Amino acid sequence: MPRSKLGACCLLFFGILLCSTAVFGKQERLKGKETSSIRPHITGKGLSNVINAIFPLVQELAMKENIPDVKGNSNHFNFYVRNIKLRSISAPSIDIQVGQAQGFNPQLQHISGKLTLDWKYKLDRWPSWPEGSGSAEVTIRDAVATLFVQPVPGSAQANKPPIILNDVQISIPHLDVNIHGTVLDWFYNELIGLVKDPIKNAIAGNLRKVLRDVLNEQLNNAWGSIPFKQNIEGVPLDLGIVNEPAVVPAHTTTFDVPNPNVNSIDEEPSHISVKANIPAFVELYGNGRFEADAAECLAIKRSAALERYNCQKAEDFLLYKEKSISVVVDEYVIQSALCAFHARGSLKVTVEDDMLPQDIPVRLNTDSFKLLISNLYKEYPSKEMRLVISTAKAPNVVLSSVEAHNLLAVVFNIKTFVKTENTDTKQVEWVEAFTLGLDASFFFTAQVDNTHLSAKATVRNSDLKLLDTKIGDFYVWPLKTFMQTILLPRILLPLVNQVLGKGFDLPIPVPIKPVNGIVAYGDGCLAVGTDFMYVPTNKVMLNKNQVHVQQEKQIAAKQEETPAFSPSTHAMSPSPLLNHEAAEATKRARGHGHVREQKETPKKSMRGVAEEVVNQ
């Protein structure tokens, strides 16, 4: 069988991996959460989708496989069976249930097929008669393929697939043979009896070897396509598996959902409580850490350690909506990202006068601040100014079960410099005049494009204070209008959104194409749930190193084409951004739901790079 054509089959075993309940045994979820901040989930519905989607390819490959000839001797008759060809194979829709039965061996049941073959027989002694030859049609019914899996010790530490396919058992209870050719009537049933079991064994043996050897190899290729290791513009992200999978059992819960009967006349409640049966699902435990050596980044606690942490409702809601696959992303992931980018100085910008909108009266020169900061003008009359803005510490993020309460707190230091000329050297110098502290808070929401997760912020409020001055004390309240209407929405908000917009790829294999994704929020986490289509490929799955090499090339090319962040691209484009964002925040605050449908927007992600390499 050409192995290059089995790339699509590998997700079958990605599914087996996730639903191997008894292989790993029942585990406490808390153990995984203590060291994990990103957790993929998959349900029986998702596993069934994968297997049903790849079965047409399995049919094609099975019919192209050569089945070895069969020969033997019985009751002094030599018989030969050649040119055994599988002409068709089919199976009904497959429905896999994730459970906790002892011993998990997924099965493909009620498999049927048709084969053709050539046969020959003759007596093994003189006078070598009777003899005959011909062809035959073979029909198999209700065949069962049982897959036996076993764990791989230490797989989590080595970031390798936690299981291998140890064996495959093929059972063919019904096999009918219709013989054509020269055969004596009295020998007809005898001949069928001779060839039936050897044909069964030939078919079963060949399929067993192909499934075991080739699909184990493809499992490794599929695992390699999952972006466990990523590099987000120089910041490493580790999503690698840190604990063995665990099964979350089926349970019952309640939700508050919009009341379908509410109207403007009746005094019906806006929401009603519904009881829901939540199916069992399998949970993987990934690290979920943006790596940085800064002490404040290393000191960040995992979200599960927070007293307010509660992700149960968000997880259950996605299962209630029958989403096939989901990924829980703890607050820690976003917090570690913001800390890493802060440590790298990514949240820093130098603001010159030409970066401000041209239609505003306030310019970055001391003349414009003559009345607002009289000390500044007296010390440096008619001088140019420059602002150097950076984060004073790592931003702090709070995820809430109410979307409108997702908050991002950022403390900025705004150093103000004045352009002067050194009287001795006659050289231009930028002299620090004063430093302001801006405590800004933002609303933010998650955005999902395919499997790429990012976020977008809107301004909530801010507070300004004087931290240091070289020109004497002064009141800062006259500067608040300038800060709230120009600097914060036109300069700092785009800077924050540039960092939040980087995002990362969720740990999902490349052939899975999400559709109808939604985001649910919990206290200290968010969860992305989606249905998906599985698109088979005839090429071997990507190795993750290929993905990263191609991604780095595209990043380098993009950096050559695109200039560094400049707020002028936002500042020079007057728009009702602030009013729009405030209206959106108010709209969310008035809403009752905690789930929002996501619209796809074009974006280049690591997954997109992977798909391009596949197509190439």
Buried (B, 14 or more C-beta within 10 A) or exposed (E): BEBEBBBBBBBBBBBBBBBBBBBBEEBEBEEBBBBBBBBBBBBBBBBBBBBBBBBEBBBEBBBEBEBEBBEEEBEEBBBBBEEBBBEEBEBEEBEBBBBEEEEBBBBBBEBBBBBEBBBBBBBEEEEEEBBBEBEBBBBBEEBBBBBBBEBBEEBBEEBBBBBBBEEBEBBBEEBEBEBEBEBEEEBEEBBBEBBBEBBBEBBBEBBBEBBBBBBBEBBBBBBBBBBBBBBBEEBEBBBBBBBBBBBBEBEEBEBBBEBEEBEEEEEEEEBBEEEBEBBBBBBBBBBBBBBBEEEEBEEBEBBBEBEEBEBBBBBBBBBBBEBBBBBBBBBBBBBBBBBBBBBBEBBBBBBBBEBBBEEBEBBBBBEBBBEBBEBBBEBBEEBBBBBBBBBBEBBBBBBBBBBBBBBBBBBBBBBBBBBBEEEEEEEEEBBBBBBBBBBBBBBBBBBBBBBBBBBBBBBBEBEBEBBEBBBEEBEBEEBBEBBBEBBBBBBBBBBBBBBBBBBBBBBBBBBBBBEEBBBBBBBBBBBBBBBBEBEBBBBBBBBBEBBBEBBEEBBEEEEEEEEEBBBBEBBBEEEEBBEEBBEBBEEBEEEEBBBBEBEEEEEBBBBBBBBBBBEE
